[in-house]
């Protein structure tokens, strides 16, 4: 996944700093990569709940490649300057949960594991091994320039299919260890297909499909209108009496604001 545009759109919409961009950007790219597991109207989501300053996050993506999500704490509270991009101290103990919303199933499938590493890539790989017994590897990388701008972002998602030989899996692990920083690679103008062909040339990779992945949220003013209309009468009366006007609602997943004037609210409440 070449995720530079995805991460920058996310950064602007949520008004994120460097630490926040790194944390949520890794999650966005992971969700985007996981869309390779779904199709049609399926969705995949994962969340982290933790005891560190990050508090947690929630992201989801659909089979069209639309990704959205948010941090539980923005900005992430820090007591001293950050000296490295190691996020594990900011996660602390916690849980990671992955949910697949499959169109063919009546109920979503959810798996949950304890955080082992405090790094999204390694904890997702741990989840797939523990919950689904699948050997998995994630690489998630964001590269910032000296001014703190996101100039490169990329991710890789590898899974062993049924029947894969252990020797092949071990050989792939060796290749992954030697791969360049994906953030730096894409910052320098690298191309996804070339990276795959060059890094995995010993395995004769075959390109079988492509899809775009982008920051996109399904929220609309109409959905927030329905939410407001469903409030109890006491809350409706309180809003009409004390405001504020306009009433501003905000989508957690994309930070889009929707404004409602007093006249609009009166019309909504009277229906």
FENPEQUI-V245004 format. One record per residue. N is the residue number from 1. RES is the residue in one letter. OMEGA is omega in degrees with one decimal (NA if undefined). Layout:
[[N	RES	OMEGA] [N	RES	OMEGA]]
//
This chain:
[[1	X	170.2] [2	X	-168.3] [3	X	-175.2] [4	X	179.9] [5	X	178.5] [6	X	-176.6] [7	X	179.9] [8	X	176.4] [9	X	176.7] [10	X	-178.3] [11	X	-178.7] [12	X	-177.0] [13	X	-177.4] [14	X	179.1] [15	X	-172.3] [16	X	170.1] [17	X	-176.0] [18	X	-178.6] [19	X	179.8] [20	X	178.2] [21	X	179.5] [22	X	-176.9] [23	X	-176.6] [24	X	177.9] [25	X	175.7] [26	X	-179.0] [27	X	178.7] [28	X	-178.6] [29	X	177.6] [30	X	178.6] [31	X	177.9] [32	X	178.0] [33	X	-177.3] [34	X	175.4] [35	X	176.3] [36	X	-178.5] [37	X	-172.2] [38	X	-179.1] [39	X	177.5] [40	X	179.0] [41	X	179.5] [42	X	175.3] [43	X	174.0] [44	X	-179.8] [45	X	170.5] [46	X	-178.0] [47	X	175.2] [48	X	172.7] [49	X	-172.9] [50	X	-175.7] [51	X	179.8] [52	X	-177.0] [53	X	179.3] [54	X	-178.8] [55	X	178.9] [56	X	179.3] [57	X	178.0] [58	X	177.9] [59	X	175.2] [60	X	179.0] [61	X	176.3] [62	X	-174.9] [63	X	176.0] [64	X	-179.6] [65	X	177.1] [66	X	-178.9] [67	X	175.5] [68	X	179.1] [69	X	-172.2] [70	X	172.6] [71	X	175.9] [72	X	178.6] [73	X	177.5] [74	X	5.8] [75	X	175.9] [76	X	-178.2] [77	X	177.6] [78	X	-176.2] [79	X	-179.3] [80	X	-177.4] [81	X	178.8] [82	X	-174.9] [83	X	178.9] [84	X	178.8] [85	X	175.0] [86	X	-174.5] [87	X	-173.4] [88	X	179.2] [89	X	-177.7] [90	X	175.7] [91	X	-176.1] [92	X	179.9] [93	X	179.3] [94	X	-176.8] [95	X	172.9] [96	X	178.1] [97	X	178.7] [98	X	-179.7] [99	X	174.1] [100	X	177.7] [101	X	-174.7] [102	X	-178.2] [103	X	-176.9] [104	X	-178.1] [105	X	179.7] [106	X	-178.6] [107	X	175.6] [108	X	176.2] [109	X	-178.8] [110	X	173.5] [111	X	-173.5] [112	X	178.0] [113	X	174.1] [114	X	174.1] [115	X	180.0] [116	X	-170.9] [117	X	-173.2] [118	X	176.1] [119	X	-171.8] [120	X	-178.3] [121	X	-177.2] [122	X	-179.6] [123	X	174.5] [124	X	176.5] [125	X	177.0] [126	X	178.9] [127	X	-176.9] [128	X	178.7] [129	X	-176.9] [130	X	-173.1] [131	X	-174.6] [132	X	178.1] [133	X	179.0] [134	X	173.8] [135	X	-171.7] [136	X	173.9] [137	X	172.8] [138	X	165.7] [139	X	179.9] [140	X	-171.3] [141	X	175.1] [142	X	-177.3] [143	X	179.1] [144	X	173.6] [145	X	-175.7] [146	X	179.1] [147	X	179.5] [148	X	178.4] [149	X	177.9] [150	X	-176.7] [151	X	177.8] [152	X	177.8] [153	X	-179.8] [154	X	-179.9] [155	X	178.3] [156	X	-178.6] [157	X	-179.7] [158	X	174.9] [159	X	175.7] [160	X	176.8] [161	X	178.4] [162	X	179.4] [163	X	179.0] [164	X	-178.7] [165	X	-179.3] [166	X	-178.5] [167	X	179.3] [168	X	179.2] [169	X	178.6] [170	X	178.4] [171	X	177.9] [172	X	178.3] [173	X	177.8] [174	X	178.0] [175	X	-179.2] [176	X	-179.3] [177	X	-176.1] [178	X	-177.6] [179	X	177.8] [180	X	172.5] [181	X	-176.8] [182	X	177.7] [183	X	179.1] [184	X	-178.6] [185	X	-179.1] [186	X	174.9] [187	X	-179.3] [188	X	177.2] [189	X	-179.5] [190	X	-178.1] [191	X	-174.8] [192	X	-175.6] [193	X	179.8] [194	X	179.5] [195	X	179.8] [196	X	-177.6] [197	X	-177.7] [198	X	-176.3] [199	X	-174.2] [200	X	-176.5] [201	X	179.1] [202	X	-178.4] [203	X	178.9] [204	X	-178.1] [205	X	179.4] [206	X	178.5] [207	X	-176.9] [208	X	177.8] [209	X	177.3] [210	X	172.1] [211	X	178.0] [212	X	176.1] [213	X	-175.0] [214	X	175.7] [215	X	-178.0] [216	X	-178.0] [217	X	-177.2] [218	X	-178.2] [219	X	176.9] [220	X	177.1] [221	X	179.9] [222	X	178.9] [223	X	178.0] [224	X	175.2] [225	X	178.6] [226	X	178.5] [227	X	-179.7] [228	X	-178.6] [229	X	-176.9] [230	X	-179.9] [231	X	179.2] [232	X	-172.8] [233	X	179.9] [234	X	178.8] [235	X	178.3] [236	X	179.8] [237	X	-179.8] [238	X	-179.9] [239	X	-178.9] [240	X	-178.5] [241	X	-171.7] [242	X	179.3] [243	X	3.8] [244	X	177.3] [245	X	-3.1] [246	X	173.0] [247	X	-177.2] [248	X	175.1] [249	X	-176.3] [250	X	176.0] [251	X	178.1] [252	X	-170.6] [253	X	-177.6] [254	X	179.0] [255	X	175.5] [256	X	178.6] [257	X	173.9] [258	X	-176.5] [259	X	177.7] [260	X	177.6] [261	X	179.0] [262	X	179.3] [263	X	178.2] [264	X	180.0] [265	X	178.1] [266	X	179.0] [267	X	179.7] [268	X	-176.0] [269	X	-177.6] [270	X	-179.1] [271	X	NA]]
//
